[in-house]
Amino acid sequence: MMSRPLRIGIAGITGRMGHGLVASSLDAGFTVAAGTVRHSSDEKITDPRTGGIKISQNLQDIVACVDVVIDFTHVSAVISHARILADADVPWVLGTTGLTLPEQNAVDVAALRIPVVQAANFSAGVTLITRLAREMGAVLSADKYDAEIVEMHHRQKVDAPSGTALAIGEAVAEGRGTTLSAVREPLREGLCGPRKTGAIGFASMRGGQIVGEHTLFFTSGTEQIELGHRAFDRRVFADGAVQAANWVVDRRPRLYSMDDVLGLA
């Protein structure tokens, strides 16, 4: 156990999530010790409580002065961040989505050397929604209930479907004893034909500054069940990530999820 406040490093500290992570960390009584920025001109941290923070464009420059790094940057940074943090023996809280197989492999390899909490969404509500999606998928059979996931986010979001939507879809597929890659419905456009039995479909909407909305529909010939979550403020993700950062320090190397952080695993 540490006798001093937890020293948090934030990758992308001046971004949308970065500002929320700074506030959540300070509100929780932790120290924001360092952060990375994309450009040198981005060195603007608006929270007056921060004091002196080490800022760099390179994660390598800050790992010596932090106990844990929270990372919501870009998929292109994942492989290098995995190597840097594993070499420095610094725990990693990773919220970046849109990973392909090479990036996920890098995360898995890093988790052999350091503890990593990886989640598509750090909200406690979404964690519970995903758990319920798995259980509902197991009970509501694929031959009777069509599963569809609808999500909406702000207009700046670059990936679709969202990582959270895909995680919910993976949970439904797991509950049904299969994988999302095996049953995911392709993007529907034009004469795409009838819906396949057992498929899991997605619809993505973008507009304004919507923080995040997700709804899972199970629809049969006789009823429809909806399971939904709506985020009003990015702080819900930042608060969850800071909780994960505090939890993961001193854990043994492994890949963890928010189920572990919340004691649900």
C-alpha positions in Angstrom: 0.0 0.0 0.0 1.3 3.5 -0.9 1.6 6.1 1.9 1.3 8.9 -0.6 -1.5 9.8 -3.0 -1.7 7.8 -6.2 0.2 9.5 -9.0 -1.8 9.3 -12.2 -0.5 9.8 -15.7 -3.0 10.7 -18.4 -2.3 10.0 -22.1 -4.0 12.7 -24.1 -4.4 15.0 -21.1 -5.7 18.0 -23.0 -8.3 16.1 -25.0 -12.0 15.7 -24.3 -11.5 12.8 -22.0 -8.3 14.2 -20.6 -9.9 17.1 -19.0 -12.5 14.9 -17.4 -9.8 12.5 -16.2 -7.9 15.4 -14.6 -11.0 16.5 -12.7 -12.0 13.0 -11.6 -8.5 12.2 -10.4 -8.3 15.4 -8.3 -11.8 15.0 -6.9 -10.8 11.4 -5.8 -7.8 12.8 -3.9 -5.2 11.6 -6.3 -2.3 13.4 -7.9 -2.2 14.1 -11.6 1.6 13.8 -12.0 2.0 13.9 -15.8 0.4 13.7 -19.2 1.0 13.5 -22.9 -0.2 15.8 -25.6 -0.4 15.4 -29.4 1.3 18.7 -30.2 3.5 21.0 -28.1 1.0 23.8 -28.5 -1.6 21.7 -26.7 0.0 22.3 -23.2 -3.2 23.8 -21.7 -4.7 22.2 -18.6 -7.6 24.3 -17.3 -8.1 22.9 -13.9 -6.5 25.3 -11.4 -5.8 22.6 -8.9 -3.3 20.7 -10.9 -0.1 22.6 -10.1 3.1 21.4 -11.8 2.5 18.6 -14.2 5.1 17.0 -16.5 3.9 17.3 -20.1 5.4 15.6 -23.1 4.5 14.4 -26.6 6.1 11.1 -25.8 4.7 8.6 -23.2 8.2 7.4 -22.6 9.1 10.7 -21.0 6.5 10.5 -18.2 6.5 6.8 -17.1 9.2 7.4 -14.4 7.0 9.8 -12.4 3.6 8.0 -12.4 2.1 4.9 -10.7 -0.4 4.2 -13.4 -1.4 5.5 -16.9 -4.9 6.1 -18.1 -5.1 6.0 -21.9 -8.1 7.1 -24.0 -6.0 8.2 -27.0 -6.0 6.7 -30.5 -5.7 3.1 -31.8 -2.5 4.1 -33.7 -0.8 4.6 -30.3 -1.8 1.3 -28.7 1.2 -0.8 -29.9 3.8 1.7 -28.8 2.1 2.4 -25.5 1.9 -1.3 -24.8 5.6 -1.7 -25.2 6.6 1.5 -23.3 4.4 0.7 -20.3 5.4 -3.0 -20.1 9.1 -2.1 -20.3 8.5 0.5 -17.5 6.4 -1.9 -15.4 3.6 0.7 -15.1 0.0 -0.5 -14.9 -2.3 0.6 -17.7 -6.0 1.5 -17.9 -7.0 1.4 -21.5 -10.2 2.9 -22.9 -9.2 3.2 -26.6 -11.6 1.4 -28.9 -11.4 0.3 -32.5 -8.5 -2.1 -32.0 -7.7 -4.6 -34.7 -5.9 -7.9 -34.1 -2.4 -6.5 -34.0 -3.3 -3.8 -31.4 -5.2 -6.3 -29.3 -2.3 -8.7 -29.5 0.0 -6.0 -28.2 -2.3 -5.4 -25.3 -2.5 -9.1 -24.5 1.3 -9.4 -24.6 1.7 -6.4 -22.3 -0.7 -8.0 -19.8 1.7 -10.8 -19.4 4.1 -8.3 -17.8 1.9 -5.6 -16.2 -1.7 -5.4 -14.9 -4.0 -3.9 -17.6 -7.7 -2.9 -17.2 -9.2 -2.7 -20.7 -12.8 -1.7 -21.3 -14.8 -0.3 -24.1 -16.8 1.6 -21.5 -15.8 2.4 -17.9 -19.4 3.3 -16.8 -20.7 1.0 -14.0 -24.1 1.1 -15.7 -22.7 -0.1 -19.0 -20.7 -2.8 -17.2 -24.0 -4.1 -15.7 -25.8 -3.7 -19.0 -23.2 -5.8 -20.7 -23.5 -8.5 -18.0 -27.3 -8.5 -18.4 -26.9 -8.7 -22.2 -24.9 -12.0 -21.8 -27.5 -13.5 -19.5 -30.4 -12.4 -21.7 -28.6 -13.8 -24.8 -28.4 -17.2 -23.0 -32.1 -17.2 -22.2 -33.7 -15.6 -25.3 -32.9 -18.1 -28.0 -31.5 -16.9 -31.3 -34.1 -18.8 -33.3 -36.9 -16.8 -31.6 -35.4 -13.4 -30.6 -33.6 -11.1 -33.1 -30.9 -9.1 -31.4 -30.2 -5.5 -32.6 -28.0 -2.8 -31.1 -28.6 0.9 -31.8 -26.0 3.5 -30.7 -25.7 7.2 -31.1 -22.7 9.5 -30.4 -21.4 12.9 -31.1 -20.5 13.9 -34.6 -16.7 13.8 -34.0 -16.6 10.1 -33.3 -14.5 8.3 -35.9 -15.4 4.6 -35.4 -18.7 2.8 -35.9 -20.2 0.8 -34.4 -18.9 2.1 -31.1 -16.7 -0.1 -29.0 -19.4 -0.3 -26.4 -22.0 -1.5 -28.9 -19.6 -4.2 -30.1 -18.9 -5.2 -26.5 -22.6 -5.6 -25.9 -22.9 -7.6 -29.1 -20.0 -9.8 -28.0 -21.8 -10.4 -24.7 -25.0 -11.5 -26.4 -23.1 -13.8 -28.7 -21.2 -15.3 -25.8 -24.5 -15.9 -24.0 -25.7 -17.8 -27.1 -22.5 -19.9 -27.2 -21.0 -18.3 -30.2 -18.8 -15.4 -31.2 -19.8 -12.0 -32.6 -17.6 -12.5 -35.7 -19.6 -15.6 -36.5 -23.0 -14.0 -36.3 -22.6 -10.2 -36.9 -24.9 -8.9 -39.5 -23.2 -6.9 -42.3 -24.0 -3.3 -42.8 -27.5 -3.1 -44.3 -27.8 -0.9 -47.4 -29.7 -1.4 -50.6 -31.1 -4.8 -51.5 -29.4 -6.6 -48.6 -31.9 -9.4 -48.3 -33.9 -10.6 -45.3 -32.4 -10.8 -41.8 -30.6 -14.0 -41.0 -31.8 -16.0 -38.1 -29.4 -15.7 -35.2 -27.7 -12.7 -36.6 -26.7 -9.7 -34.4 -27.3 -6.4 -36.1 -26.0 -2.9 -35.4 -27.2 0.7 -36.3 -25.0 3.7 -35.7 -26.1 7.3 -35.6 -23.9 10.4 -35.3 -24.9 14.0 -34.5 -24.4 17.0 -32.3 -22.6 16.4 -29.0 -24.4 13.2 -27.8 -22.1 11.7 -25.2 -23.3 8.1 -25.8 -26.5 6.2 -26.1 -26.9 2.4 -26.5 -30.0 0.3 -26.7 -30.1 -3.5 -27.1 -33.4 -4.9 -28.6 -34.5 -8.5 -28.4 -37.5 -8.8 -30.7 -39.6 -11.9 -31.3 -42.9 -12.3 -33.2 -44.8 -11.6 -30.0 -42.8 -9.1 -27.9 -39.9 -6.7 -27.7 -37.4 -6.2 -24.8 -35.2 -3.2 -24.6 -32.1 -2.8 -22.5 -30.6 0.7 -22.7 -28.1 3.2 -21.3 -27.7 6.9 -21.8 -24.7 8.9 -20.7 -25.3 12.6 -19.8 -21.6 13.5 -19.1 -18.2 12.1 -20.0 -17.4 12.3 -16.3 -19.1 8.9 -15.9 -16.4 7.3 -18.0 -13.6 9.4 -16.4 -14.8 8.4 -12.9 -14.9 4.8 -13.8 -11.4 4.9 -15.3 -10.0 6.6 -12.2 -11.6 3.9 -10.0 -10.0 1.3 -12.2 -6.6 3.1 -12.0 -6.8 3.0 -8.2 -7.8 -0.6 -8.2 -5.2 -1.9 -10.7 -2.1 -0.7 -8.9 -0.3 -3.6 -7.1 -2.4 -6.2 -9.0 -0.5 -9.1 -10.6 0.0 -8.9 -14.4 -3.1 -9.9 -16.2 -5.8 -8.5 -18.5 -8.6 -7.3 -16.3 -12.1 -5.8 -17.1 -14.5 -3.5 -15.3 -16.2 -6.7 -14.1 -13.0 -7.3 -12.0 -12.9 -3.7 -10.8 -16.5 -3.8 -9.7 -16.2 -7.2 -8.1 -18.5 -8.9 -10.6 -16.0 -11.3 -12.2 
